[in-house]
Amino acid sequence: MTFIWPVMLVLLVFIPAAAGVYVLLQWLRRRRMARYGSSLLGQATGGRQVGLRRHVPAAFFLLGLTILTVALARPQAQVSVPHIEGTVILAFDVSGSMAADDLAPTRMDAAKAAALDFVSKQPPTVKVGIVAFSDSGFAIQPPTNDQNALAQAISRMTPQRGTSLGQGIVAALQAIDAAEHPPQTNFYSNATPEPTATPLPVAPGTKGSTVVVLLTDGENNERPDPVAVAQLAADRGIRIYAVGLGSTQGATLKVNGFTVHTALNEELLQQVAQVTAGTYFNAQSSQDLQTVYDQLDEQLIVRPEKMEITSLFAGASILIMLTGGLLSLSWFSRLP
């Protein structure tokens, strides 16, 4: 336990002084009783034998005063406080096929609208990062709880070229690494840096506070193999929630002057989710896409925090002194 105002603990030296004054008063009282005889003692106590009981109210009062003095120093203690916290990486497919309109108004626009709604509902303890991928993947917003920055990053995404799900997952994992291990700054050294240790594989899904939400139609036409890359996420305990955008019947659209038919590849997305102990969601409409975010597991983390507990000490001191006063009134019809 620590104190915000530790100097106030100096006041505790007056507690033994108060106890000494009480002992002195009791000694003087006994001398007066001895001088005037036992009849005066009987009148003072109503003829009852009180013995050591007469000291109990005073003991309660001194104990309460001691606790109240500690409260003046504003004590702090480590308290386990539950928080909903974690890191969510929204990995957006921005390939040309996301312009298809089998999910109104388009796959991309529906995904962006649902993502904006998801971001607006997150508490400050949840950080959200934005990754975009087509034939390559890159982070457009590092994990943050700045909702304005996230909204701007989501709004400026537009459909681009081909699709590499593997690059999207790699970019998401890199964004998580950057958030968990930010680069050191403000130092200079000519020493050779030590190689980064390879993390040991863990059970899939064990890192419950960090997830990747993969928003895509699942059409993959670029390397690397998305299932193999998903295994890297699984080895780190990170779940991937794959969200299928569009329909299995697909839609036809023009890309760079070519007519292209694009359809949802559910089988590939199910494999990616299964490898990481995640879940696959089929978003057939904008309403379905909204419910996907509602079904994401919120991680309740219990984390020790320093909390001021002055009120507990003050309340305990008042209760103890009131008890002493009630006992004195009940036994002797007077306050201590």
Protein Blocks (a to p, Z undefined) as FASTA:
>chain_A
ZZfblmlmmmmmmmmmmmmmmmmmmmmmmmmmmmnojklmmmmnnopafkjmlmmmmmmm
mmmmmmmmmmmnopaddddddddeddddddddfbfklmpckbcfbfklmmmmmmmmmmmm
pcfklccdddddfkbccdfbdcdfbfklmmmmmmmpccfbdddfklmmmmmmmmmmmmmm
ccdehiacfbdcddddddddddehklmmbccddddehiacbdcdfklmmmmmmmnopacd
dddedjfkbpaddeehiacdddddfklmmmmmmmnopacdddfbfklmmmmmmmpccddd
dddddddfklmmmmmmmmmmmmmmmmmmmmnopaZZ
